[in-house]
Amino acid sequence: MSAAAGAIAPMSRFQAWKLAVRLPTLTAAVAPVAVGTGAAIHHGAFDLLPALAALAGAILLQIGANFANDVFDFKRGADTAERLGPPRATQMGLLTPREMLTGMWAVLGLATLVGVYLVYVGGWPILALGLASIAGAVIYTGGPWPIGYHALGDVFTFVFFGLVAVMGTYYVQAGELTGLALAAAIPVGCTVTMILVVNNLRDIGTDRSAGKTTLGVIMGDRGTRAWFLVLLGTAFAIPLVATFLGVPWAWLAVIAALPAARVPVRAILAGTEGRALNPVLKATARFNLVFGLLWAWVVAIS
């Protein structure tokens, strides 16, 4: 066990796996499914079983990606004793790399089983999206050219945890794609990417030392904070524009979500850095969930 592992209390196997799952990050899977389902309700196409299957698949993919990130970042030297973020199971010596890889493939296997049903419901387009999502979960930090190490993490997160997750959820219920599904997906992609931006902001120094080129490393501290605010502004702009275009109550999602946005925005503007950004990361994840649920409700009733 590493020296870093000795700094925390001993954990049971269950606690170690629970740590690796990263429960606070699972909001990134819940919010897009809620919004996609809200769009389906709007068009009278809600279907409970495909909606639940989409939620299960999204959560399993998020867990699989977390396991992959845990083990591959450790192997590449990005997670060390100097890590500023929350403890990681492989880095702390709580689980071996082999165990984490086994867990990753097991979870992705379960996601594949859920995907079989979704393919039955939605056809070949869902098969293509499912295979791409599984591959993305692995190559984000794994493989010979991990996209998370080449400043593509923000794009990947926006596309897969925003556009693909929302529109895929809508598609398996409605059997088609609409402009509403795309418009509803954009704010979700923005808010889920904000979670990654806070993570990258905190790790700029350690990522640069480890040779991990994130967008945060390229943009620097000031640029990354500005990028966070751009994403937030875009997420809020879509409902406000929708209001002016005649969508009733769209503005309410912004107003109701403002209290949840206050903590992360204050921290970003105040120059909070290092380990002090860990609570900000959790607050941003909470904002993603709160805004996602509010936006789903507004889309459903509009």
C-alpha positions in Angstrom: 0.0 0.0 0.0 1.3 3.5 -0.9 2.2 6.1 1.7 -0.8 8.1 0.6 -3.1 5.2 1.4 -1.8 5.2 5.0 -3.2 8.8 5.4 -6.8 7.5 5.4 -8.7 5.1 7.7 -8.7 1.5 6.6 -11.5 0.6 4.3 -13.5 -2.6 3.7 -13.8 -3.9 0.2 -17.3 -2.5 -0.1 -16.1 0.9 0.9 -13.2 0.8 -1.6 -15.5 -0.1 -4.5 -18.0 2.6 -3.3 -15.1 5.1 -3.4 -14.2 4.0 -6.9 -17.9 4.4 -8.1 -17.7 8.1 -7.2 -21.4 8.5 -6.2 -21.4 12.4 -6.5 -20.5 12.1 -10.3 -23.6 10.0 -11.1 -25.7 13.2 -11.4 -24.0 13.5 -14.8 -25.9 10.4 -15.9 -29.3 11.3 -14.2 -29.7 14.8 -15.6 -29.6 14.1 -19.3 -32.0 11.1 -19.0 -34.4 13.3 -17.1 -34.2 16.0 -19.8 -34.6 13.5 -22.7 -37.6 12.0 -20.9 -39.0 15.5 -20.4 -38.8 16.1 -24.1 -40.6 12.8 -24.7 -43.4 13.8 -22.3 -43.7 17.1 -24.2 -44.4 15.2 -27.4 -46.7 12.6 -25.8 -44.1 9.8 -26.4 -43.2 8.9 -22.8 -42.4 5.2 -22.4 -41.4 4.1 -18.9 -39.4 0.9 -19.6 -37.1 2.5 -22.3 -36.7 5.5 -20.0 -35.6 3.4 -17.0 -33.3 1.3 -19.3 -31.7 4.6 -20.6 -31.1 5.7 -17.0 -29.6 2.3 -16.0 -27.4 2.3 -19.1 -26.2 5.9 -18.4 -25.4 5.2 -14.8 -23.5 2.0 -15.7 -21.5 3.8 -18.4 -20.6 6.6 -15.9 -19.4 4.0 -13.4 -17.4 2.2 -16.0 -15.8 5.4 -17.1 -15.0 6.2 -13.5 -13.3 2.8 -13.0 -11.4 3.3 -16.3 -10.2 6.8 -15.2 -9.2 5.4 -11.8 -6.9 2.7 -13.2 -5.6 4.4 -16.3 -4.7 7.7 -14.6 -2.8 5.7 -12.0 -0.9 3.7 -14.7 0.0 6.9 -16.6 1.2 8.7 -13.5 -1.5 11.3 -13.4 -2.7 10.2 -10.0 0.1 10.3 -7.4 0.5 11.1 -3.7 0.5 14.7 -4.7 -3.0 14.4 -6.1 -5.3 17.4 -5.1 -8.6 15.7 -5.7 -10.5 13.2 -3.7 -8.7 9.9 -3.1 -8.7 7.2 -5.8 -9.0 3.6 -5.0 -6.1 2.4 -7.2 -3.8 5.3 -6.3 -4.4 4.7 -2.6 -3.7 1.0 -2.9 -7.2 0.0 -1.9 -7.8 -2.0 -5.1 -5.2 -3.4 -7.5 -5.1 -2.3 -11.2 -6.2 -5.8 -12.2 -9.2 -5.6 -9.8 -10.2 -2.2 -11.2 -9.9 -3.4 -14.8 -12.0 -6.4 -14.0 -14.6 -4.2 -12.4 -14.6 -1.8 -15.4 -15.3 -4.6 -17.9 -17.9 -6.1 -15.6 -19.8 -2.8 -15.4 -19.5 -2.1 -19.1 -20.7 -5.7 -19.7 -23.9 -4.9 -17.7 -24.3 -1.7 -19.7 -24.1 -3.8 -22.9 -26.9 -6.1 -21.6 -29.1 -3.0 -21.0 -28.1 -1.8 -24.4 -29.4 -5.0 -26.0 -32.9 -4.1 -24.9 -32.5 -0.5 -26.0 -31.3 -1.7 -29.4 -34.4 -3.9 -29.6 -36.5 -0.8 -28.9 -34.6 1.8 -30.9 -32.9 -0.2 -33.6 -29.4 0.1 -35.2 -28.9 3.8 -34.4 -28.9 3.0 -30.7 -26.4 0.1 -31.4 -24.0 2.6 -33.0 -24.4 5.1 -30.1 -24.0 2.4 -27.5 -20.8 1.0 -29.0 -19.4 4.5 -29.3 -20.3 5.3 -25.7 -18.6 2.1 -24.4 -15.5 2.8 -26.5 -15.4 6.4 -25.3 -15.6 5.3 -21.7 -12.4 3.3 -22.1 -10.4 5.5 -24.5 -11.1 8.7 -22.5 -8.1 7.8 -20.3 -7.0 4.4 -21.8 -5.6 3.2 -25.0 -2.6 4.4 -27.0 -4.1 7.9 -27.5 -6.4 8.8 -24.6 -8.6 11.7 -25.6 -8.7 13.1 -22.1 -4.9 13.6 -22.3 -5.2 15.6 -25.6 -7.5 18.4 -24.6 -10.6 16.7 -26.0 -12.2 15.9 -22.6 -14.6 18.9 -22.7 -15.8 18.1 -26.3 -16.2 14.4 -25.4 -18.2 15.3 -22.2 -20.4 17.8 -24.0 -21.2 15.4 -26.8 -21.7 12.1 -25.0 -23.0 13.2 -21.6 -25.0 16.0 -23.1 -26.2 15.6 -26.7 -26.0 11.8 -27.1 -27.5 11.0 -23.7 -30.4 13.4 -24.0 -31.2 12.7 -27.6 -30.6 9.0 -27.2 -33.1 8.9 -24.2 -35.6 10.8 -26.3 -35.1 8.5 -29.4 -35.7 5.2 -27.5 -39.1 6.6 -26.4 -40.2 8.7 -29.4 -38.5 6.7 -32.2 -37.3 9.9 -33.9 -35.2 13.0 -33.3 -36.5 16.6 -33.2 -35.2 20.1 -32.9 -36.6 20.2 -29.4 -34.5 17.2 -28.3 -31.4 18.9 -29.6 -32.2 22.3 -28.1 -33.0 20.6 -24.7 -29.6 18.8 -24.8 -27.4 21.8 -25.2 -27.9 23.2 -21.6 -27.3 19.7 -20.2 -24.0 19.4 -22.2 -22.9 22.7 -20.8 -23.6 22.0 -17.2 -22.1 18.5 -17.2 -19.0 19.9 -18.9 -18.8 22.5 -16.1 -18.1 19.6 -13.7 -15.0 18.6 -15.8 -13.9 22.2 -16.0 -13.7 22.6 -12.2 -11.8 19.3 -12.1 -9.3 20.5 -14.7 -9.0 23.9 -13.0 -7.9 22.2 -9.8 -5.5 19.9 -11.5 -3.7 22.3 -13.9 -0.4 22.0 -12.1 -0.4 18.3 -11.5 -1.7 17.5 -14.9 1.0 19.6 -16.5 3.7 17.8 -14.5 2.3 14.4 -15.5 2.1 15.3 -19.2 -1.7 15.3 -19.2 -2.8 18.0 -21.6 -6.3 19.1 -20.7 -8.1 22.2 -22.0 -7.4 23.6 -18.5 -3.6 23.2 -19.1 -3.9 24.9 -22.4 -6.1 27.8 -21.3 -4.5 28.3 -17.9 -6.2 29.4 -14.7 -7.8 32.6 -16.0 -9.0 31.1 -19.2 -10.4 28.0 -17.5 -12.5 30.2 -15.1 -13.8 32.2 -18.1 -14.7 29.0 -19.9 -16.7 27.9 -16.9 -18.7 31.1 -17.0 -19.2 30.8 -20.7 -20.7 27.3 -20.3 -23.0 28.6 -17.5 -24.1 31.5 -19.5 -24.9 29.3 -22.5 -26.8 26.9 -20.3 -29.0 29.7 -19.0 -29.3 31.4 -22.4 -31.2 28.5 -24.0 -34.2 28.6 -21.7 -34.3 32.4 -21.8 -34.2 32.4 -25.7 -36.9 29.7 -25.6 -39.1 32.0 -23.5 -38.8 34.8 -26.1 -39.7 32.3 -28.8 -43.0 31.5 -27.0 -42.1 28.5 -24.8 -44.0 29.2 -21.6 -42.2 28.8 -18.2 -38.7 28.2 -19.8 -37.3 31.1 -17.8 -38.4 29.4 -14.6 -35.6 26.8 -14.9 -33.0 29.6 -14.8 -34.6 31.5 -11.9 -35.1 28.3 -9.8 -31.5 27.1 -10.5 -29.8 30.3 -9.4 -29.4 29.4 -5.8 -27.7 26.1 -6.7 -25.3 28.0 -9.0 -24.3 30.6 -6.4 -21.6 28.5 -4.6 -19.6 27.4 -7.6 -19.9 30.8 -9.3 -18.6 32.6 -6.2 -15.7 30.2 -5.9 -14.7 30.6 -9.6 -14.9 34.3 -9.4 -13.0 34.4 -6.1 -10.0 32.5 -7.5 -10.5 29.4 -5.3 -7.8 26.9 -6.2 -6.2 23.6 -5.2 -8.0 21.3 -2.7 -10.4 24.1 -1.9 -12.0 23.3 -5.3 -13.1 19.8 -4.1 -16.3 21.1 -2.4 -16.8 23.3 -5.5 -16.7 20.3 -7.7 -19.5 18.6 -5.6 -21.5 21.9 -5.7 -21.2 22.0 -9.5 -22.4 18.4 -9.7 -25.4 19.3 -7.5 -26.1 22.3 -9.8 -26.0 20.0 -12.8 -28.6 17.8 -11.2 -30.9 20.6 -9.9 -30.8 22.5 -13.2 -31.3 19.3 -15.2 -34.4 18.3 -13.3 -35.8 21.8 -13.5 -35.1 22.0 -17.2 -36.7 18.5 -17.7 -39.8 19.7 -15.9 -40.1 22.9 -17.9 -39.6 21.1 -21.2 -42.2 18.5 -20.3 -44.9 21.0 -19.4 -44.2 23.7 -22.0 
